[in-house]
Amino acid sequence: MKSSDTYLSIETESQSSLRDKASRFLGFACPVTNEEEVKSVLERLKKEYYSANHHCYAYRLGHPDADVYRINDDGEPSGSAGRPIYGQILSKGLSDLIVVVVRYFGGTKLGIPGLIHAYKSAASDTLDQNRIITKVITSQICVTFPVLQMNEVMRILKQEEAEIHSQDYNEQYSIRFSIRKSKQDLVQSKLSSLANIFTYE
C-alpha cells in the first residue's frame, strides 16, 4: 500500500531503441530531482546525438501531487511526441525523472498517429528497462534543547527513525534532522512535550 509520503521513481538511467519506417528512435530515461539536472541531461544528449532531427522529452519532478512537469515536441507536430512520452510516465505513476526520445528521420513520414505510437512505444520500452523504486518525502527539522535532555531527545529521534544531519552546541544543544513527512507532526508533538524544548523547521 502506497503511503501519502512516498512515490515511485526510477533507479538509474536506461535506454532502448526501435525502428519505424526507416526512422530510428532512441529512448533514454534518467532520474532527476530538479530542473538543473533536467537541463544537464538534455545538454548531454543533444551534444552526443547532435545529428538527430528531434530530441523530444517529458519530465516530472517531486511528489505527483505537486504536478511539476513539462513536455516538449522539439519540432514534431504538436502533441505527437512529448505528450505520449509523458503519458507513459503517468501510466506508470512515476516522478523525479526525464524521458528523452531522440529521432533520426528515415525519409518516410509516419503521420501523427504513427508518431504518437512510435514515441509512446519508445518511452514505454525505455521505462521497462529500468527498476522502479519507492522514494520517501522527508521534512527537515531542527530542535534546540538543554544538554541535560540529550538522552530523551535522542531516544525519540531513534524511535521514529530520524536521520541526523548535524549537531551543534552553543549554550543549548541543536540537532538538525530529517523525518518522514507522515511522522513530522508526531515527532514534533513528542519533542514539544519535553520541558524547555523549542523546535522549529
N, C-alpha and C positions, 0 to 999 in steps of 0.2 A: 504494500500500500504506500503510495507516494505522499510524503508529508508536505505541508504548506511551505516549509523552508528548504525544500530540495527541488532540484530539476535535473533534467538529463542533458548530457553533452557528449562530445567525442573525446577519446583518449589521446589520439595522435593524428598525424597527417596521413591521409590515404589518397590513392589515385585510381583512376580507371580510364579506359579508352573504348570508343566504339566508332564504327564507320556507318554512314548512311548516304547512299548515292554518291560515293566518292568523297564526300565531306568527312573530315576526321574531327571527332570531339574528344578532348582530353579533360577529364574531371579531376578536381582537387578539393579536398575537404580539410580544413585546418582549424584547430582550436584557437580561439582568440578571446580576450576578455575586455578589450577596449578598442576604440576607433584608431588609435595609433598602431596597434597590432594589425588591424584590418588593412591599413594603409601600407604597412610593411610587406604583408603577404601579396597584395596587389602589385606593388612595385617590383617585387622579386619575380613574380610570374610573368608580368609584362616584359621584363628585361630578358628573362630566359626564353620566352616564346614570342619574341618581338615580331616575328614574321607572320604570326597568326592574324586572321582577319577580324576576329572578335574575342574579347575577354569579358564574358558575361558572368554576373555573380549575384549572390544574395547573402546577407548575413543577419544574424540575430544575436543580441547581447543581453546578458543578465537574466533574471528570473522572467519567465514567459509573461507573467502578469504586467511587467513593465513595458513589454512590447516595443523594444528598441530594435528596429530593423531597417534595412534598405535593400532595394533591388535595382539592378542596372542591366539594360539590354545591350549596351555598347554598340549601337548601330543596327541591331536586328530590329525587325518590326515590333512596335510597342506591344508588350505583353507576351511576346513569343519566347523569351529566354529567361529573364530574371524572375518573372512570376512563377513559371513552372519549377524553376530551381528552388525558389522559396517555398513552394507548395510541398516539396519533398522534406524540407526542414520541418515544416508544420506537421506533416503527416506522421513524422517520427517523433514529434514532441521535443525537439532539440533546441538548445540555445548555446550561447558562447561559442559560435563557430561561423566560419565563412565557407561557402561552396562556390568555386570558380569553375566555369566550363569554358575552355579555350577551343575555338573553332577554326579549322583550316578549310576554307571553301574549296570544294572539289569541282566546281564548274556547272553543277546541276542544282537549280533552285528546288528547295524542299516544300515551299509553300508554308503558310503559317501553321496549319495543323501538323505538318511534318516537322517543323522547327520545334513546336511545343513538345511533341513526342520525343524528339532527339534530346533536347535539353533536360526534360523530365527523366528520361532513361539514364542519361549520363550522371545526373545528380544522384539518382537512386542507387545506381551501381557503385558510385564513389562512396556513399554513406554506408552501403552494405559491406564495404571492405574494412570498415572501422569497428572499433569496440565502443559500445555505449557505456558511459559511466554516470554515476549519480554525484552531483555537486551539492554542497550544503551552503545555505546562506547563513552568514555569521554577523553578529553585531560586535563592534569594538567598544569596550568599556574600560574606564579607569576608576579604581577605587582607592580612596585615601583614608587612612586609619592610624590610630596609635599603635606603636610597635608591639605593645603587650597583647594586642588582639590578632597578631600574626597567625597563630595556630587555628583560631576559629575561622578566619578568612580563608586560609589555605585549605581547611577541611571542606568548606563549601565549594570552593573552586574545583577541588579534586573530585568531590562527589558529583558535580554537574559536568565534569569532563571539559572544563575550560582550558584553553590554550594560552599560557602565559607568554607575553612578548617582551616585557621589560619590567624591572623593579627598581625603585629609587627611594632613597631615604634622605629627607630634608625636613627636620623637625618631626614630620609624620612620615609614615611609610606609604608609598604609592605603588600599585601594581596595575599595569595595563594588560588586558587580556581580551580574547575573543571567545564568544559563546554562540551556540546555535541560536538562530533568531527565535525559534519556538520556546527556548528556555530563558530568554532575556528577562521577561517580567518576573519569573520565578527567582532567578538568581539575584536580581536587584531587590526583590522583596526580602529574601533571606539575609542579604547583606545589610539592608536598611534596618532589620530587626535587631542588629547588634548595636549596643550603645556606642555613641561617639563616632559612628561610621558616616562618612559622606561619600556618596557615589555620584558619578557623572559619566556621560558618554563622551 
